[in-house]
Amino acid sequence: MKLDLDRVLWEQRDLGALCRARPADKTELYWPNANYGLARTLKEYAGYPLDLPVNAIIPHGVYHDRVNVFPGEKNAPLPAVLNYPDYRADAWAAVSDKLVVPSASPFLYALHIHCEEYGEGKHDLGGTLFFPAHSTSGIDKSGDWGAVMDELDALDDKYKTPMSARQAEPPVQVCIHWSDYNKGLHRKFTERGYKIVSAGSQHLPGFFTRILHLLGRHTYAASNDVGAAVYHPAAMGMQTLLIGEHTDESVSLTDAMDHTPLRGERAKVCPFCKTRSDAKPPHTPDCRGTKIAVPVGEYSGVGLTKMHRVLRADKGSERETKAEFRAVFRDGGHVERHLLALDLLGSEHFKSPAGLYADLAMVAAL
């Protein structure tokens, strides 16, 4: 079924179903590559076989840390990384022998696909789409959400003026992350009168398509955290707004991710049949596996806490880089934000379909 704007708006009637946790695509050897349709987006754009895994790490997003590499990515049994932004190359070279392939964000390829299928959109319906700093299954975002909403309430009228097509809707809408919906954060916003929308679960097909349709109904995109929520719309040419952060993150010791074993369990998981075993595949009659994925024990509550501590052992690089980019999105002009976003998303390395196909085939042969 075509995921056009009418379909996306129809789905918003049942956010519980849209945000329900789903299993990852079994095609990928490294399951995070399936998050938000990252691998599928690259394969669809390139015309690469959808039933073949991407044999390289696909960064989850723009990492601000110039020094550390996420342990799960470093230890993943894949020979390469489709790297962006460029400043991450040195971090990879310092800790791993993986081939670093200069690449562009899957979002840029999703944007190209979207424009080809649905048109570019004029972003002229007015109003603001706000993305709260989001949590994950293992990391919670907590803080003064009341202060965040106070800032939203106090926005200048230009951010709150919808065009006639949306007069009946609140001019500032909140796009909630699926994990935060399931943790109940949306209720804080609905209690203050905000309308909630969502792009759905990270493993629900069409995540980027939903985001792009929702963005296309607004003139402004806003967040209280510098990251994809402002980088993506700024790269599209949209006006962006960054308000005060008012939040902090903490590790949740719940094994909320449905692909994790019990805490401390060190068995490996086959990405094709999901059997936890140290034996080589196939494990079941329909298991197509030829490789074993990352030890999922690293993603249990205990493992996640350890990774969080590793990543926070040297926060200087991340903190300084994030402060630098935050300053641009708080104080810089529209063009400056647009150019920074394109740079961070690796637009210089955006490939033609044939060029991206060649990259995917090259890492597959390693």
C-alpha positions as CSV (number, residue, x, y, z in Angstrom):
1,M,0.0,0.0,0.0
2,K,1.3,3.4,-1.0
3,L,2.2,5.5,2.1
4,D,1.0,8.8,0.9
5,L,0.1,11.8,3.1
6,D,-3.6,10.7,3.5
7,R,-2.5,7.2,4.7
8,V,0.0,8.7,7.2
9,L,-2.6,11.0,8.6
10,W,-5.1,8.1,8.9
11,E,-2.5,6.1,10.8
12,Q,-2.2,8.9,13.4
13,R,-5.7,7.9,14.7
14,D,-4.1,4.9,16.5
15,L,-0.7,6.0,17.9
16,G,-0.7,2.9,20.2
17,A,-0.6,0.6,17.1
18,L,1.8,2.8,15.3
19,C,4.3,2.9,18.2
20,R,4.0,-0.7,19.1
21,A,7.4,-2.4,19.5
22,R,8.3,-4.6,16.6
23,P,11.1,-7.1,15.8
24,A,14.0,-6.0,13.6
25,D,14.3,-7.1,10.0
26,K,16.0,-10.4,10.1
27,T,17.9,-9.7,6.8
28,E,20.6,-7.6,8.5
29,L,23.7,-9.3,10.0
30,Y,24.0,-6.3,12.4
31,W,20.5,-5.6,13.7
32,P,20.8,-1.8,14.3
33,N,21.3,-1.4,10.5
34,A,17.6,-2.2,10.2
35,N,16.6,0.6,12.7
36,Y,14.4,3.3,11.0
37,G,14.8,1.5,7.7
38,L,18.4,2.6,7.3
39,A,19.7,-0.4,5.4
40,R,16.5,-0.8,3.4
41,T,16.6,2.9,2.3
42,L,20.1,2.5,0.9
43,K,19.2,-0.7,-0.9
44,E,16.0,0.7,-2.4
45,Y,17.8,3.8,-3.7
46,A,20.7,1.8,-5.2
47,G,18.5,-1.0,-6.6
48,Y,20.5,-3.4,-4.5
49,P,18.8,-6.8,-3.6
50,L,16.6,-6.3,-0.6
51,D,17.2,-9.8,0.6
52,L,20.9,-9.3,1.0
53,P,22.4,-7.7,4.2
54,V,24.5,-4.5,4.2
55,N,27.9,-5.8,5.1
56,A,29.0,-2.6,6.8
57,I,28.0,-0.5,9.9
58,I,25.5,2.2,9.1
59,P,25.8,5.0,11.7
60,H,22.6,5.4,13.6
61,G,22.8,9.2,13.1
62,V,25.2,12.1,13.5
63,Y,27.6,11.2,16.3
64,H,29.0,14.3,18.0
65,D,31.8,12.5,19.6
66,R,35.1,12.9,17.7
67,V,37.0,10.4,19.8
68,N,35.0,7.4,20.9
69,V,33.3,4.7,18.9
70,F,30.2,2.9,20.1
71,P,31.4,-0.5,21.4
72,G,28.5,-2.4,19.7
73,E,29.6,-0.9,16.3
74,K,33.3,-1.5,17.0
75,N,32.8,-5.1,17.9
76,A,30.3,-6.0,15.2
77,P,31.6,-8.7,12.9
78,L,31.3,-6.5,9.8
79,P,34.4,-5.4,7.8
80,A,33.5,-1.8,7.0
81,V,31.6,1.4,8.1
82,L,29.6,3.7,5.8
83,N,31.0,6.7,7.7
84,Y,29.6,10.2,8.2
85,P,30.3,12.9,9.2
86,D,33.9,13.0,7.9
87,Y,35.3,13.9,11.4
88,R,34.4,10.4,12.6
89,A,37.0,8.7,10.3
90,D,39.9,9.4,12.8
91,A,37.9,7.8,15.7
92,W,37.4,4.7,13.6
93,A,41.0,4.5,12.5
94,A,42.2,4.7,16.1
95,V,40.2,1.7,17.4
96,S,39.4,-0.5,14.5
97,D,40.7,-2.0,11.2
98,K,37.3,-1.7,9.6
99,L,37.3,-0.1,6.1
100,V,36.0,3.5,6.5
101,V,33.9,4.3,3.4
102,P,33.0,8.0,3.1
103,S,29.3,8.0,2.9
104,A,26.1,10.1,3.2
105,S,23.3,9.7,5.7
106,P,20.4,7.3,4.7
107,F,18.1,10.3,5.4
108,L,19.4,12.1,2.3
109,Y,18.7,9.0,0.2
110,A,15.2,8.7,1.8
111,L,14.6,12.4,0.9
112,H,15.6,11.8,-2.7
113,I,13.2,8.8,-2.9
114,H,10.4,10.8,-1.3
115,C,10.8,13.7,-3.6
116,E,10.8,11.4,-6.6
117,E,7.6,9.7,-5.5
118,Y,5.6,12.4,-3.7
119,G,7.1,15.7,-4.9
120,E,9.3,18.1,-2.9
121,G,6.5,19.8,-1.0
122,K,6.5,23.5,-0.2
123,H,6.4,23.4,3.6
124,D,3.9,26.3,3.4
125,L,1.1,25.1,5.7
126,G,2.4,27.0,8.6
127,G,2.9,26.1,12.2
128,T,5.7,24.2,14.0
129,L,6.5,20.5,14.4
130,F,8.3,19.9,17.7
131,F,10.5,16.9,18.3
132,P,11.2,16.3,22.0
133,A,14.7,15.0,22.9
134,H,14.0,11.3,22.8
135,S,14.8,8.3,24.9
136,T,15.4,4.7,23.7
137,S,14.6,1.3,25.1
138,G,17.6,1.5,27.4
139,I,18.2,5.2,27.9
140,D,15.6,7.5,29.5
141,K,15.3,11.3,28.9
142,S,14.2,13.0,32.0
143,G,14.0,16.6,33.1
144,D,11.8,19.6,33.3
145,W,9.3,19.0,30.5
146,G,7.1,21.8,31.9
147,A,9.9,24.3,31.2
148,V,10.1,22.9,27.6
149,M,6.4,23.5,27.1
150,D,6.6,26.9,28.7
151,E,9.1,27.8,25.9
152,L,6.8,26.4,23.3
153,D,3.9,28.3,24.7
154,A,5.9,31.5,24.6
155,L,7.0,31.1,20.9
156,D,6.6,34.1,18.6
157,D,3.3,34.2,16.7
158,K,5.1,33.4,13.4
159,Y,5.7,29.9,14.7
160,K,2.1,29.4,15.6
161,T,0.2,30.7,12.5
162,P,-1.1,27.8,10.4
163,M,-2.4,28.3,6.9
164,S,-6.1,28.0,6.1
165,A,-5.8,24.2,5.4
166,R,-4.9,23.5,9.0
167,Q,-7.0,26.1,10.9
168,A,-8.7,23.4,12.9
169,E,-5.5,21.9,14.1
170,P,-3.1,23.2,16.8
171,P,-0.4,25.2,15.2
172,V,2.4,23.6,17.3
173,Q,2.3,19.8,17.1
174,V,4.6,17.3,18.9
175,C,6.2,14.4,17.0
176,I,6.8,11.8,19.7
177,H,9.4,9.0,19.5
178,W,7.9,5.6,19.7
179,S,9.8,4.7,22.8
180,D,8.6,7.9,24.6
181,Y,5.1,7.2,23.6
182,N,5.3,3.8,25.3
183,K,6.8,5.4,28.3
184,G,3.9,7.8,28.5
185,L,5.8,11.1,27.8
186,H,3.1,12.1,25.3
187,R,0.6,12.5,28.2
188,K,2.6,15.5,29.5
189,F,2.1,17.3,26.2
190,T,-1.6,16.3,25.7
191,E,-2.4,17.6,29.2
192,R,-1.1,21.0,28.0
193,G,-3.3,20.9,24.8
194,Y,-0.7,19.8,22.3
195,K,-1.6,17.4,19.4
196,I,0.6,14.3,19.2
197,V,1.8,12.7,16.0
198,S,4.5,10.1,15.4
199,A,6.5,8.3,12.7
200,G,6.0,5.0,14.5
201,S,8.2,2.2,15.6
202,Q,11.8,2.1,14.5
203,H,11.1,-1.2,12.8
204,L,7.9,-0.3,11.1
205,P,8.4,0.1,7.4
206,G,8.1,3.6,6.1
207,F,9.6,5.5,9.0
208,F,11.4,8.1,6.9
209,T,8.3,8.5,4.7
210,R,6.2,9.4,7.7
211,I,8.7,11.9,9.0
212,L,8.9,13.6,5.6
213,H,5.2,13.8,5.2
214,L,4.7,15.2,8.7
215,L,7.5,17.8,8.2
216,G,6.0,18.7,4.8
217,R,2.8,20.0,6.6
218,H,4.8,22.6,8.6
219,T,6.9,25.7,8.0
220,Y,9.1,25.2,11.1
221,A,10.8,22.2,12.8
222,A,11.9,22.6,16.4
223,S,13.5,20.6,19.1
224,N,15.1,20.9,22.6
225,D,18.1,18.8,21.5
226,V,20.6,19.4,18.7
227,G,20.6,16.3,16.5
228,A,18.6,14.7,13.7
229,A,15.4,16.5,14.7
230,V,17.0,19.8,13.5
231,Y,19.7,18.5,11.1
232,H,17.2,16.6,8.9
233,P,14.7,19.5,8.3
234,A,17.6,22.0,8.0
235,A,19.1,19.9,5.3
236,M,15.7,19.9,3.5
237,G,15.8,23.7,3.6
238,M,13.2,24.1,6.3
239,Q,13.4,26.8,9.0
240,T,14.5,25.3,12.3
241,L,14.3,26.4,15.9
242,L,16.2,25.1,18.9
243,I,14.9,25.9,22.4
244,G,16.4,25.2,25.8
245,E,17.3,21.5,26.5
246,H,15.9,21.1,30.0
247,T,16.6,17.4,30.0
248,D,19.3,14.8,30.8
249,E,19.7,11.1,30.1
250,S,20.0,8.1,32.3
251,V,20.4,4.4,31.7
252,S,17.4,2.2,32.2
253,L,18.2,-1.2,33.7
254,T,15.2,-2.8,32.1
255,D,15.8,-5.2,29.2
256,A,13.1,-3.5,27.2
257,M,14.5,-4.4,23.8
258,D,12.8,-7.5,22.6
259,H,16.0,-8.8,21.0
260,T,18.1,-9.0,24.2
261,P,18.6,-12.0,26.4
262,L,18.5,-12.1,30.1
263,R,21.1,-10.0,31.8
264,G,24.5,-11.5,31.7
265,E,23.6,-14.1,29.1
266,R,26.4,-14.2,26.6
267,A,24.9,-16.3,23.8
268,K,24.9,-15.0,20.3
269,V,21.8,-14.4,18.2
270,C,21.4,-15.4,14.6
271,P,20.0,-12.5,12.6
272,F,18.1,-14.8,10.3
273,C,16.2,-17.1,12.7
274,K,16.8,-15.3,16.0
275,T,18.1,-18.5,17.6
276,R,20.5,-17.8,20.5
277,S,23.4,-20.2,20.0
278,D,27.2,-20.3,19.7
279,A,26.9,-22.8,16.9
280,K,27.3,-21.8,13.3
281,P,24.0,-21.5,11.3
282,P,21.8,-22.8,10.0
283,H,20.0,-23.4,13.3
284,T,16.5,-24.2,11.9
285,P,15.2,-25.5,8.6
286,D,14.4,-22.0,7.4
287,C,17.6,-20.3,8.7
288,R,19.5,-18.7,5.8
289,G,22.3,-17.5,8.0
290,T,26.0,-17.8,7.1
291,K,27.4,-15.6,9.8
292,I,26.8,-14.9,13.4
293,A,25.9,-11.4,14.6
294,V,27.1,-9.4,17.5
295,P,26.9,-11.0,21.0
296,V,23.6,-9.7,22.1
297,G,24.7,-9.9,25.8
298,E,26.3,-6.5,25.1
299,Y,22.8,-5.1,24.6
300,S,21.3,-6.4,27.9
301,G,20.8,-4.0,30.8
302,V,24.2,-4.8,32.3
303,G,25.9,-4.5,28.9
304,L,24.2,-1.3,28.0
305,T,25.2,0.3,31.3
306,K,28.8,-0.7,30.6
307,M,28.6,0.8,27.1
308,H,27.1,4.0,28.5
309,R,30.0,4.3,30.9
310,V,32.5,3.7,28.2
311,L,30.9,6.4,26.0
312,R,30.8,8.8,28.9
313,A,34.4,8.2,30.0
314,D,35.6,11.0,27.8
315,K,32.7,13.4,27.3
316,G,34.8,16.4,26.4
317,S,34.9,15.8,22.7
318,E,31.1,15.1,22.5
319,R,30.2,18.1,24.8
320,E,32.4,20.5,22.9
321,T,31.2,19.5,19.4
322,K,27.6,19.5,20.5
323,A,28.0,23.0,22.0
324,E,29.5,24.2,18.8
325,F,26.6,22.9,16.7
326,R,24.0,24.1,19.2
327,A,25.4,27.6,18.9
328,V,24.9,27.5,15.1
329,F,21.3,26.3,15.5
330,R,20.5,28.8,18.3
331,D,22.3,31.9,16.9
332,G,23.2,31.2,13.2
333,G,21.3,32.2,10.2
334,H,19.1,29.9,8.0
335,V,21.8,29.4,5.3
336,E,24.5,28.6,7.9
337,R,22.2,26.0,9.5
338,H,21.4,24.5,6.2
339,L,25.0,24.2,5.1
340,L,26.1,22.7,8.5
341,A,23.3,20.1,8.3
342,L,24.3,19.1,4.8
343,D,27.9,18.8,5.9
344,L,27.1,16.7,9.0
345,L,24.9,14.4,6.9
346,G,27.7,13.7,4.5
347,S,26.1,15.4,1.4
348,E,29.5,15.7,-0.2
349,H,29.5,11.9,-0.5
350,F,26.0,11.5,-1.8
351,K,26.2,8.9,-4.6
352,S,24.2,8.1,-7.7
353,P,22.3,4.8,-7.5
354,A,25.1,3.2,-9.5
355,G,27.7,4.6,-7.1
356,L,25.9,3.5,-4.0
357,Y,25.4,0.1,-5.5
358,A,29.1,-0.2,-6.1
359,D,29.8,0.7,-2.5
360,L,27.4,-1.9,-1.2
361,A,28.8,-4.6,-3.6
362,M,32.3,-3.7,-2.6
363,V,31.8,-4.1,1.2
364,A,29.8,-7.3,0.5
365,A,32.9,-8.8,-1.1
366,L,35.2,-8.0,1.8
